[in-house]
């Protein structure tokens, strides 16, 4: 078992892993249901079930890479996926490598690195590392919720 510098970080990493796995269970159920994709105006991530799954997976990897970059410990063993096709080349391998990066690199985050320093996200907001950790937990949860509603769950 990985030793973490912060119990708070460990809890959020474990929650992230749980929520990411729950999303993929719901995604597989959604895909099997044959239901149409939820409406998301002008959002290319909703073009298909596959693009949505790739979006969630790319985001998970992007979040840990962003946090590590902000803390000046960039991750070099994996790369950011530029397209959904990058994820789907080896979806299970991509997912496993992303979760392994979370486990390895988040374990290095100490409580004092969680905040109050603000960092600019790739989408332009200023947030703390702790806020990004929390965002990473909620992101797959939100998409799971959307798919469950689309299936009538």
C-alpha positions in Angstrom: 0.0 0.0 0.0 1.3 3.4 -0.9 2.3 5.7 1.9 0.8 9.2 1.6 2.2 12.5 3.0 -1.4 13.6 3.6 -4.4 11.7 4.9 -6.6 14.3 3.2 -5.0 13.7 -0.1 -5.2 9.9 0.3 -9.0 10.2 1.0 -9.5 12.3 -2.1 -7.4 9.9 -4.3 -9.4 6.9 -3.1 -12.7 8.8 -3.7 -11.5 9.7 -7.2 -10.7 6.1 -8.0 -14.1 5.0 -6.7 -16.0 7.6 -8.6 -14.0 7.0 -11.8 -14.9 3.3 -11.6 -18.5 4.0 -10.9 -18.7 6.3 -13.9 -17.4 3.4 -16.2 -20.0 1.0 -14.7 -22.7 3.5 -15.5 -21.2 4.2 -18.9 -21.2 0.5 -19.9 -24.9 0.3 -18.7 -25.7 3.4 -20.7 -23.9 2.1 -23.8 -25.8 -1.2 -23.6 -29.2 0.6 -23.0 -29.2 2.1 -26.5 -30.5 5.4 -25.1 -29.5 8.6 -26.9 -26.7 10.8 -25.6 -27.8 13.5 -23.1 -28.2 16.9 -24.8 -25.2 19.1 -24.3 -25.3 22.2 -26.6 -22.1 22.6 -28.6 -20.1 20.2 -26.5 -17.9 17.9 -28.6 -17.4 15.6 -25.6 -21.1 14.5 -26.1 -20.8 13.5 -29.8 -21.0 9.9 -28.7 -20.7 7.6 -25.7 -17.1 6.9 -26.7 -16.1 10.6 -26.8 -17.7 11.1 -23.3 -15.8 8.1 -21.9 -12.6 9.5 -23.4 -13.3 12.9 -22.0 -13.7 11.6 -18.5 -10.5 9.5 -18.8 -8.5 12.4 -20.4 -9.6 14.7 -17.6 -8.6 12.3 -14.9 -5.1 12.2 -16.3 -5.0 15.9 -16.9 -5.9 16.7 -13.3 -3.0 14.7 -11.8 -0.6 16.1 -14.4 -1.7 19.6 -13.7 -1.3 19.3 -10.0 2.1 17.8 -10.3 3.1 20.6 -12.7 1.9 23.2 -10.3 3.9 21.6 -7.5 7.0 21.5 -9.8 7.1 17.7 -10.0 6.0 17.1 -13.5 5.0 13.6 -14.5 7.1 12.1 -17.2 6.0 8.5 -17.5 2.7 9.2 -19.1 1.5 11.8 -21.6 -1.6 13.9 -22.0 -4.0 12.4 -24.5 -4.7 15.0 -27.2 -7.7 13.2 -28.8 -10.4 10.6 -27.8 -8.6 8.3 -30.3 -5.5 8.5 -28.1 -7.5 7.1 -25.2 -9.3 4.4 -27.3 -6.0 3.0 -28.7 -5.7 1.1 -25.5 -8.5 2.2 -23.2 -7.9 -0.2 -20.3 -4.1 0.5 -20.4 -4.7 4.2 -20.5 -7.1 3.9 -17.5 -4.6 1.7 -15.5 -1.7 4.1 -16.2 -3.8 7.1 -15.2 -4.8 5.5 -11.9 -1.2 4.4 -11.2 0.0 8.0 -11.8 -2.6 9.2 -9.3 -1.5 6.7 -6.7 2.2 7.5 -7.2 2.2 11.2 -7.6 -0.6 12.3 -5.3 1.1 10.4 -2.5 3.8 13.1 -2.6 1.4 16.0 -2.0 1.8 17.3 1.6 -0.9 19.1 3.5 0.9 22.5 3.2 0.8 22.1 -0.6 -3.0 21.9 -0.8 -3.3 25.7 -0.4 -3.6 28.6 0.0 -1.5 29.2 -3.2 -3.7 29.7 -6.2 -2.8 28.2 -9.6 -4.3 28.9 -13.0 -6.1 26.0 -14.5 -6.0 25.1 -18.2 -9.5 26.6 -18.5 -8.5 29.9 -16.8 -9.8 29.7 -13.2 -7.5 30.3 -10.2 -7.8 27.4 -7.7 -5.8 25.6 -5.1 -4.4 22.1 -5.4 -7.0 21.0 -2.9 -9.8 22.4 -5.0 -8.5 20.5 -8.1 -8.4 17.3 -6.1 -12.0 17.9 -5.1 -12.9 18.8 -8.7 -11.3 15.5 -9.9 -13.6 13.6 -7.5 -16.7 15.3 -8.6 -16.1 15.3 -12.4 -16.8 11.6 -13.1 -19.6 11.8 -10.5 -21.4 14.5 -12.5 -21.1 12.6 -15.8 -22.3 9.4 -14.2 -25.3 11.3 -12.8 -26.1 12.6 -16.4 -25.9 9.1 -17.9 -28.1 7.6 -15.1 -30.7 10.3 -15.7 -30.6 9.6 -19.4 -31.3 6.0 -18.6 -34.1 6.9 -16.3 -32.3 5.7 -13.2 
